């Protein structure tokens, strides 16, 4: 109290100590300062990891869906409906017949009859290197890229290929892809919810810390009021304190998260042709992640302002 009176009476106006980077309230001497910095660092780290997971899931969803957009696969089974196995020559003949028939369809942008080597490459990862693929009857595959995809045009294509053989199948990839995409969207939503929970927890922690500071220095605040300090002046004191602590913690948490993400991006597999894309970020996503400490500081500023004004309004 004496130190506060000395500082106030030694200056011609309240707040002149701010120009020297000091507080009129001894906020830096409050207990729990380091704990708040540690808590904000942890919350920032978790938030950055959750946001990164959301970005990754969005990229995975786009990677899976874009690769099969307006595409379908025509399969000529190696096993006939009567249980007999089709000879490779018969499969090739049916593939050529279907290909020539579909080339006249105006809705088909392009099609490709997969060679035996291409089919072997698709099957090999699932069967292993010890299996001799030449001894296994494999179906014929035709990859088709459509201009427009709708039920009517798919039905027309199905009738066309069934004229060559009634057991030829059309795989639109929707039967299994829809479930995977639904799972990815659910996980993405869960990551967003976790981010919101982390934000709410941070706001609650900062508000609690500000209330604790005000309770600890209640006598000093009342004295500032008696000396003519306005509510806005006291609010600025506590706002700056909250912003500085939050920026310290969020910067530490962001740096830790970025180091781990950089390490994961190096060791992660995947790529453009893999089932899972590699861990990579666009320029806009990197800027967003780097802006998280500033965003945390903004949250701390507004939380401190609201909390201080609310508590001051309840004081006599």
C-alpha positions, 0 to 999 in steps of 0.5 A: 500500500505504501509503495502504491501511494508513493508511486501515485503521489510521485507522479502528476497524473495516474498512469504515467508509470505505464510509459515505463512498462510498469504497473500501478498495481503490483500484478507481477507479484501475484501468486499463480502467474507462472501457473497461468502462463503454463495453462495457456501454453498447454491450451494453445498446444492442444488447440493447435494440434486439434486445428491441425487434425481438422485441417488434415481430415479436410484434406483427406476428405478432399483427397478421397472424394476428388480422386473418384469424382465423376468416375466409375469402374467397370468390372468383368468378373473372372468367374462366370455365373455358372461357376466356370472361370473366364480365360484371359483372352475372353476377358480381353475380348469383352473388355474391348467390346465394352470399350468400343461400345462406350466410346460412342457415349457422349457422356463419357469423357475418357476411358481406359482398359487396364492392362494385366500389369496394371491390375497386378499392381493394384492387387499386389499390395493386398496379396503380398509379394509371395503370391504369384499373380499369374496363377490367380484369375483376375477380373478385367477392369475399365476405368471410366471418367464421366462428364456428368454423373446422375442415376439416369446416365448410370442406368444407361451405361449399365444397360449398355455393358450388360449387352456384352455380358449380363454379369458385368458390374459397375462400381460407382465407389459410393458403397464404401466411400460414403461410409469413410467420408462420413467417418472423416466428417464426424472426426472433423466435427469432433476436432472442432468441438474440442477446439471450442472446448479448449477456447472456453477453458482458456477464457474461464481460466483467464477470467478466474485469474483476473478475478483472483488478482482483483480480489488480491489487490482489492484495497489497491483498486479502491485506493486508485478509485479514491485517487480519481482513477476511472474504471477504464484506467484500472481495466487497462492495467489488468488487460495489459497484464492478461495480454502479456501473460497470455502471449508468453504462454501461447507463444511457448505452446505454439512453438512446441506444437510447430516443432512436433508438427514439423517432425511429424511432417518429416516422418509421415508417409503418404503422398498424392498417390497414397491412401493418406496424403502427406502432412503438409499445409498451404500458405493460408493454413500456416498463417492461420496457425502462426496467428493463434498466439495473437488470437489468444491475446485478443481473447485474453484482452476481451475476457479481461476487459469484460471481467474487470468491468463486471467486477468493478460494477459490483463494487460499492 
